[in-house]
Amino acid sequence: MTATPPIWRWRILPPRTALLAHAWSGAPLEPEHGGPVRLVVPHLYFWKSAKWLQSIEFLAGDTPGYWEVRGYHNRGDPWAEQRYSGD
């Protein structure tokens, strides 16, 4: 698991949305940019936007992902300067 943005945040209307991107400028998303589909969470730091999705798992509770177990903040809000777990 790479990123763990809680599902309740996905239901908030723009600008706090999450997208599953499969194209850019009318062309399929290239593998080097996360194609064929990638998660984009524009209101959080970009490590929350997982590249190269293999699956999406819906959990009842929060579970730290790849970056969070390595010391990055669990939420990752750039406007609150939540970079690292102690922020």
N, CA, C and O atoms as a GROMACS GRO file, in nm:
protein
  348
    1MET      N    1   0.084  -0.117   0.000
    1MET     CA    2   0.000   0.000   0.000
    1MET      C    3   0.089   0.124   0.000
    1MET      O    4   0.179   0.135   0.083
    2THR      N    5   0.065   0.216  -0.092
    2THR     CA    6   0.148   0.335  -0.105
    2THR      C    7   0.086   0.456  -0.039
    2THR      O    8   0.154   0.525   0.037
    3ALA      N    9  -0.039   0.483  -0.066
    3ALA     CA   10  -0.106   0.602  -0.013
    3ALA      C   11  -0.235   0.562   0.055
    3ALA      O   12  -0.302   0.468   0.013
    4THR      N   13  -0.269   0.636   0.161
    4THR     CA   14  -0.390   0.601   0.235
    4THR      C   15  -0.475   0.725   0.264
    4THR      O   16  -0.497   0.757   0.381
    5PRO      N   17  -0.523   0.795   0.162
    5PRO     CA   18  -0.614   0.906   0.191
    5PRO      C   19  -0.750   0.850   0.230
    5PRO      O   20  -0.805   0.769   0.156
    6PRO      N   21  -0.805   0.890   0.344
    6PRO     CA   22  -0.934   0.836   0.388
    6PRO      C   23  -1.044   0.859   0.285
    6PRO      O   24  -1.049   0.965   0.223
    7ILE      N   25  -1.130   0.761   0.267
    7ILE     CA   26  -1.235   0.767   0.166
    7ILE      C   27  -1.332   0.882   0.191
    7ILE      O   28  -1.388   0.936   0.096
    8TRP      N   29  -1.354   0.922   0.317
    8TRP     CA   30  -1.448   1.030   0.343
    8TRP      C   31  -1.402   1.160   0.280
    8TRP      O   32  -1.486   1.246   0.249
    9ARG      N   33  -1.272   1.177   0.260
    9ARG     CA   34  -1.224   1.301   0.197
    9ARG      C   35  -1.256   1.304   0.049
    9ARG      O   36  -1.262   1.412  -0.010
   10TRP      N   37  -1.278   1.189  -0.012
   10TRP     CA   38  -1.306   1.184  -0.155
   10TRP      C   39  -1.445   1.236  -0.188
   10TRP      O   40  -1.470   1.275  -0.302
   11ARG      N   41  -1.533   1.238  -0.091
   11ARG     CA   42  -1.671   1.278  -0.116
   11ARG      C   43  -1.693   1.428  -0.101
   11ARG      O   44  -1.804   1.475  -0.127
   12ILE      N   45  -1.592   1.503  -0.060
   12ILE     CA   46  -1.605   1.648  -0.047
   12ILE      C   47  -1.598   1.709  -0.186
   12ILE      O   48  -1.513   1.671  -0.266
   13LEU      N   49  -1.686   1.803  -0.215
   13LEU     CA   50  -1.690   1.865  -0.348
   13LEU      C   51  -1.566   1.949  -0.374
   13LEU      O   52  -1.496   1.986  -0.279
   14PRO      N   53  -1.536   1.980  -0.502
   14PRO     CA   54  -1.417   2.057  -0.538
   14PRO      C   55  -1.401   2.178  -0.449
   14PRO      O   56  -1.500   2.237  -0.407
   15PRO      N   57  -1.276   2.218  -0.419
   15PRO     CA   58  -1.151   2.166  -0.473
   15PRO      C   59  -1.096   2.045  -0.400
   15PRO      O   60  -0.988   1.998  -0.436
   16ARG      N   61  -1.162   1.992  -0.301
   16ARG     CA   62  -1.111   1.876  -0.225
   16ARG      C   63  -1.166   1.747  -0.283
   16ARG      O   64  -1.255   1.684  -0.226
   17THR      N   65  -1.112   1.709  -0.396
   17THR     CA   66  -1.155   1.588  -0.463
   17THR      C   67  -1.036   1.497  -0.488
   17THR      O   68  -0.921   1.540  -0.480
   18ALA      N   69  -1.064   1.374  -0.520
   18ALA     CA   70  -0.961   1.280  -0.564
   18ALA      C   71  -1.004   1.230  -0.701
   18ALA      O   72  -1.123   1.211  -0.726
   19LEU      N   73  -0.909   1.211  -0.788
   19LEU     CA   74  -0.937   1.170  -0.924
   19LEU      C   75  -0.862   1.043  -0.959
   19LEU      O   76  -0.751   1.020  -0.910
   20LEU      N   77  -0.921   0.961  -1.041
   20LEU     CA   78  -0.849   0.850  -1.103
   20LEU      C   79  -0.823   0.896  -1.246
   20LEU      O   80  -0.913   0.896  -1.330
   21ALA      N   81  -0.699   0.933  -1.274
   21ALA     CA   82  -0.662   0.988  -1.405
   21ALA      C   83  -0.616   0.876  -1.498
   21ALA      O   84  -0.536   0.791  -1.460
   22HIS      N   85  -0.667   0.878  -1.620
   22HIS     CA   86  -0.626   0.780  -1.721
   22HIS      C   87  -0.577   0.848  -1.849
   22HIS      O   88  -0.527   0.781  -1.940
   23ALA      N   89  -0.592   0.981  -1.856
   23ALA     CA   90  -0.549   1.055  -1.976
   23ALA      C   91  -0.500   1.193  -1.935
   23ALA      O   92  -0.533   1.243  -1.828
   24TRP      N   93  -0.421   1.252  -2.022
   24TRP     CA   94  -0.372   1.389  -2.002
   24TRP      C   95  -0.371   1.456  -2.139
   24TRP      O   96  -0.310   1.404  -2.233
   25SER      N   97  -0.437   1.569  -2.151
   25SER     CA   98  -0.446   1.644  -2.277
   25SER      C   99  -0.500   1.557  -2.390
   25SER      O  100  -0.454   1.566  -2.504
   26GLY      N  101  -0.597   1.473  -2.359
   26GLY     CA  102  -0.662   1.391  -2.460
   26GLY      C  103  -0.588   1.265  -2.500
   26GLY      O  104  -0.637   1.190  -2.586
   27ALA      N  105  -0.473   1.239  -2.442
   27ALA     CA  106  -0.395   1.118  -2.475
   27ALA      C  107  -0.388   1.027  -2.353
   27ALA      O  108  -0.390   1.076  -2.240
   28PRO      N  109  -0.382   0.894  -2.374
   28PRO     CA  110  -0.369   0.803  -2.260
   28PRO      C  111  -0.246   0.838  -2.175
   28PRO      O  112  -0.144   0.881  -2.228
   29LEU      N  113  -0.258   0.820  -2.046
   29LEU     CA  114  -0.150   0.848  -1.953
   29LEU      C  115  -0.034   0.752  -1.977
   29LEU      O  116  -0.054   0.630  -1.975
   30GLU      N  117   0.084   0.805  -1.999
   30GLU     CA  118   0.203   0.723  -2.025
   30GLU      C  119   0.246   0.650  -1.897
   30GLU      O  120   0.225   0.701  -1.787
   31PRO      N  121   0.304   0.531  -1.910
   31PRO     CA  122   0.349   0.455  -1.793
   31PRO      C  123   0.445   0.532  -1.702
   31PRO      O  124   0.440   0.517  -1.580
   32GLU      N  125   0.532   0.613  -1.759
   32GLU     CA  126   0.626   0.690  -1.677
   32GLU      C  127   0.556   0.794  -1.590
   32GLU      O  128   0.615   0.844  -1.493
   33HIS      N  129   0.432   0.828  -1.623
   33HIS     CA  130   0.355   0.924  -1.545
   33HIS      C  131   0.244   0.857  -1.466
   33HIS      O  132   0.153   0.925  -1.416
   34GLY      N  133   0.250   0.725  -1.454
   34GLY     CA  134   0.154   0.653  -1.372
   34GLY      C  135   0.049   0.576  -1.449
   34GLY      O  136  -0.038   0.514  -1.389
   35GLY      N  137   0.056   0.579  -1.583
   35GLY     CA  138  -0.042   0.510  -1.666
   35GLY      C  139  -0.038   0.360  -1.646
   35GLY      O  140   0.067   0.306  -1.608
   36PRO      N  141  -0.145   0.292  -1.668
   36PRO     CA  142  -0.264   0.339  -1.738
   36PRO      C  143  -0.360   0.421  -1.652
   36PRO      O  144  -0.444   0.492  -1.707
   37VAL      N  145  -0.352   0.415  -1.520
   37VAL     CA  146  -0.436   0.497  -1.433
   37VAL      C  147  -0.360   0.528  -1.305
   37VAL      O  148  -0.286   0.444  -1.253
   38ARG      N  149  -0.379   0.649  -1.254
   38ARG     CA  150  -0.315   0.688  -1.128
   38ARG      C  151  -0.412   0.770  -1.045
   38ARG      O  152  -0.505   0.831  -1.098
   39LEU      N  153  -0.388   0.773  -0.915
   39LEU     CA  154  -0.468   0.852  -0.822
   39LEU      C  155  -0.409   0.992  -0.813
   39LEU      O  156  -0.288   1.008  -0.802
   40VAL      N  157  -0.494   1.094  -0.819
   40VAL     CA  158  -0.452   1.233  -0.802
   40VAL      C  159  -0.537   1.294  -0.692
   40VAL      O  160  -0.659   1.300  -0.703
   41VAL      N  161  -0.470   1.340  -0.586
   41VAL     CA  162  -0.537   1.407  -0.474
   41VAL      C  163  -0.480   1.549  -0.468
   41VAL      O  164  -0.384   1.573  -0.394
   42PRO      N  165  -0.537   1.643  -0.544
   42PRO     CA  166  -0.474   1.774  -0.562
   42PRO      C  167  -0.463   1.860  -0.437
   42PRO      O  168  -0.377   1.949  -0.433
   43HIS      N  169  -0.545   1.838  -0.336
   43HIS     CA  170  -0.541   1.924  -0.217
   43HIS      C  171  -0.444   1.874  -0.111
   43HIS      O  172  -0.431   1.937  -0.006
   44LEU      N  173  -0.374   1.762  -0.135
   44LEU     CA  174  -0.275   1.711  -0.040
   44LEU      C  175  -0.138   1.706  -0.106
   44LEU      O  176  -0.127   1.719  -0.228
   45TYR      N  177  -0.033   1.688  -0.026
   45TYR     CA  178   0.101   1.672  -0.083
   45TYR      C  179   0.097   1.557  -0.183
   45TYR      O  180   0.018   1.464  -0.168
   46PHE      N  181   0.182   1.564  -0.284
   46PHE     CA  182   0.169   1.474  -0.396
   46PHE      C  183   0.205   1.329  -0.364
   46PHE      O  184   0.175   1.240  -0.444
   47TRP      N  185   0.269   1.302  -0.250
   47TRP     CA  186   0.296   1.160  -0.218
   47TRP      C  187   0.165   1.088  -0.187
   47TRP      O  188   0.162   0.965  -0.185
   48LYS      N  189   0.058   1.162  -0.163
   48LYS     CA  190  -0.074   1.101  -0.144
   48LYS      C  191  -0.137   1.061  -0.277
   48LYS      O  192  -0.238   0.990  -0.278
   49SER      N  193  -0.080   1.106  -0.388
   49SER     CA  194  -0.132   1.075  -0.521
   49SER      C  195  -0.054   0.957  -0.577
   49SER      O  196   0.051   0.975  -0.639
   50ALA      N  197  -0.104   0.838  -0.555
   50ALA     CA  198  -0.031   0.715  -0.589
   50ALA      C  199  -0.020   0.694  -0.739
   50ALA      O  200  -0.117   0.708  -0.814
   51LYS      N  201   0.102   0.660  -0.782
   51LYS     CA  202   0.128   0.621  -0.922
   51LYS      C  203   0.113   0.470  -0.935
   51LYS      O  204   0.125   0.397  -0.837
   52TRP      N  205   0.087   0.425  -1.056
   52TRP     CA  206   0.084   0.282  -1.090
   52TRP      C  207  -0.009   0.202  -0.998
   52TRP      O  208   0.035   0.108  -0.931
   53LEU      N  209  -0.135   0.240  -0.994
   53LEU     CA  210  -0.233   0.168  -0.913
   53LEU      C  211  -0.244   0.023  -0.958
   53LEU      O  212  -0.251  -0.006  -1.077
   54GLN      N  213  -0.244  -0.066  -0.863
   54GLN     CA  214  -0.268  -0.208  -0.890
   54GLN      C  215  -0.404  -0.249  -0.838
   54GLN      O  216  -0.468  -0.340  -0.892
   55SER      N  217  -0.449  -0.183  -0.732
   55SER     CA  218  -0.580  -0.212  -0.675
   55SER      C  219  -0.619  -0.097  -0.583
   55SER      O  220  -0.536  -0.014  -0.546
   56ILE      N  221  -0.746  -0.093  -0.549
   56ILE     CA  222  -0.798   0.001  -0.451
   56ILE      C  223  -0.867  -0.083  -0.344
   56ILE      O  224  -0.953  -0.165  -0.374
   57GLU      N  225  -0.827  -0.060  -0.219
   57GLU     CA  226  -0.882  -0.137  -0.108
   57GLU      C  227  -0.956  -0.041  -0.015
   57GLU      O  228  -0.898   0.059   0.027
   58PHE      N  229  -1.079  -0.070   0.017
   58PHE     CA  230  -1.159   0.011   0.108
   58PHE      C  231  -1.152  -0.053   0.246
   58PHE      O  232  -1.189  -0.169   0.264
   59LEU      N  233  -1.105   0.024   0.345
   59LEU     CA  234  -1.086  -0.026   0.481
   59LEU      C  235  -1.176   0.048   0.578
   59LEU      O  236  -1.212   0.163   0.554
   60ALA      N  237  -1.213  -0.016   0.687
   60ALA     CA  238  -1.296   0.046   0.789
   60ALA      C  239  -1.218   0.149   0.870
   60ALA      O  240  -1.276   0.245   0.920
   61GLY      N  241  -1.086   0.130   0.884
   61GLY     CA  242  -1.003   0.221   0.962
   61GLY      C  243  -0.882   0.265   0.883
   61GLY      O  244  -0.855   0.215   0.774
   62ASP      N  245  -0.809   0.359   0.938
   62ASP     CA  246  -0.690   0.412   0.873
   62ASP      C  247  -0.571   0.318   0.893
   62ASP      O  248  -0.552   0.265   1.002
   63THR      N  249  -0.493   0.299   0.789
   63THR     CA  250  -0.372   0.218   0.794
   63THR      C  251  -0.259   0.297   0.729
   63THR      O  252  -0.275   0.341   0.616
   64PRO      N  253  -0.145   0.315   0.797
   64PRO     CA  254  -0.035   0.390   0.736
   64PRO      C  255   0.014   0.323   0.608
   64PRO      O  256   0.023   0.201   0.601
   65GLY      N  257   0.044   0.404   0.508
   65GLY     CA  258   0.095   0.354   0.382
   65GLY      C  259   0.246   0.359   0.375
   65GLY      O  260   0.314   0.379   0.477
   66TYR      N  261   0.300   0.341   0.256
   66TYR     CA  262   0.444   0.336   0.233
   66TYR      C  263   0.515   0.459   0.290
   66TYR      O  264   0.612   0.445   0.365
   67TRP      N  265   0.468   0.579   0.256
   67TRP     CA  266   0.535   0.701   0.300
   67TRP      C  267   0.512   0.730   0.448
   67TRP      O  268   0.602   0.781   0.515
   68GLU      N  269   0.394   0.697   0.499
   68GLU     CA  270   0.363   0.727   0.638
   68GLU      C  271   0.447   0.644   0.735
   68GLU      O  272   0.488   0.696   0.839
   69VAL      N  273   0.475   0.519   0.704
   69VAL     CA  274   0.558   0.438   0.794
   69VAL      C  275   0.704   0.482   0.787
   69VAL      O  276   0.785   0.440   0.870
   70ARG      N  277   0.738   0.565   0.690
   70ARG     CA  278   0.874   0.618   0.677
   70ARG      C  279   0.885   0.761   0.732
   70ARG      O  280   0.984   0.830   0.706
   71GLY      N  281   0.784   0.804   0.808
   71GLY     CA  282   0.794   0.931   0.879
   71GLY      C  283   0.718   1.048   0.820
   71GLY      O  284   0.720   1.156   0.877
   72TYR      N  285   0.651   1.029   0.707
   72TYR     CA  286   0.573   1.139   0.651
   72TYR      C  287   0.438   1.149   0.722
   72TYR      O  288   0.389   1.051   0.780
   73HIS      N  289   0.380   1.267   0.718
   73HIS     CA  290   0.255   1.295   0.788
   73HIS      C  291   0.142   1.209   0.732
   73HIS      O  292   0.137   1.182   0.612
   74ASN      N  293   0.052   1.165   0.819
   74ASN     CA  294  -0.058   1.079   0.776
   74ASN      C  295  -0.159   1.151   0.687
   74ASN      O  296  -0.215   1.090   0.596
   75ARG      N  297  -0.183   1.280   0.711
   75ARG     CA  298  -0.277   1.355   0.627
   75ARG      C  299  -0.205   1.419   0.510
   75ARG      O  300  -0.242   1.396   0.395
   76GLY      N  301  -0.102   1.500   0.536
   76GLY     CA  302  -0.025   1.561   0.428
   76GLY      C  303  -0.087   1.684   0.367
   76GLY      O  304  -0.083   1.702   0.245
   77ASP      N  305  -0.146   1.771   0.449
   77ASP     CA  306  -0.206   1.895   0.400
   77ASP      C  307  -0.098   2.001   0.383
   77ASP      O  308  -0.038   2.044   0.483
   78PRO      N  309  -0.069   2.045   0.259
   78PRO     CA  310   0.039   2.144   0.238
   78PRO      C  311   0.008   2.279   0.300
   78PRO      O  312   0.100   2.350   0.339
   79TRP      N  313  -0.120   2.318   0.310
   79TRP     CA  314  -0.155   2.449   0.366
   79TRP      C  315  -0.138   2.449   0.518
   79TRP      O  316  -0.123   2.556   0.578
   80ALA      N  317  -0.141   2.332   0.580
   80ALA     CA  318  -0.114   2.320   0.724
   80ALA      C  319   0.032   2.282   0.749
   80ALA      O  320   0.072   2.260   0.863
   81GLU      N  321   0.111   2.273   0.640
   81GLU     CA  322   0.253   2.235   0.645
   81GLU      C  323   0.272   2.101   0.716
   81GLU      O  324   0.361   2.087   0.800
   82GLN      N  325   0.190   2.004   0.682
   82GLN     CA  326   0.197   1.870   0.741
   82GLN      C  327   0.286   1.780   0.655
   82GLN      O  328   0.236   1.698   0.578
   83ARG      N  329   0.416   1.797   0.668
   83ARG     CA  330   0.509   1.718   0.587
   83ARG      C  331   0.549   1.588   0.656
   83ARG      O  332   0.544   1.480   0.597
   84TYR      N  333   0.588   1.600   0.782
   84TYR     CA  334   0.640   1.486   0.855
   84TYR      C  335   0.548   1.453   0.972
   84TYR      O  336   0.467   1.536   1.013
   85SER      N  337   0.558   1.332   1.026
   85SER     CA  338   0.463   1.286   1.126
   85SER      C  339   0.457   1.374   1.250
   85SER      O  340   0.354   1.375   1.317
   86GLY      N  341   0.560   1.447   1.282
   86GLY     CA  342   0.560   1.535   1.400
   86GLY      C  343   0.503   1.673   1.372
   86GLY      O  344   0.490   1.753   1.465
   87ASP      N  345   0.469   1.704   1.247
   87ASP     CA  346   0.419   1.839   1.213
   87ASP      C  347   0.275   1.857   1.257
   87ASP      O  348   0.217   1.964   1.236
   0.00000   0.00000   0.00000
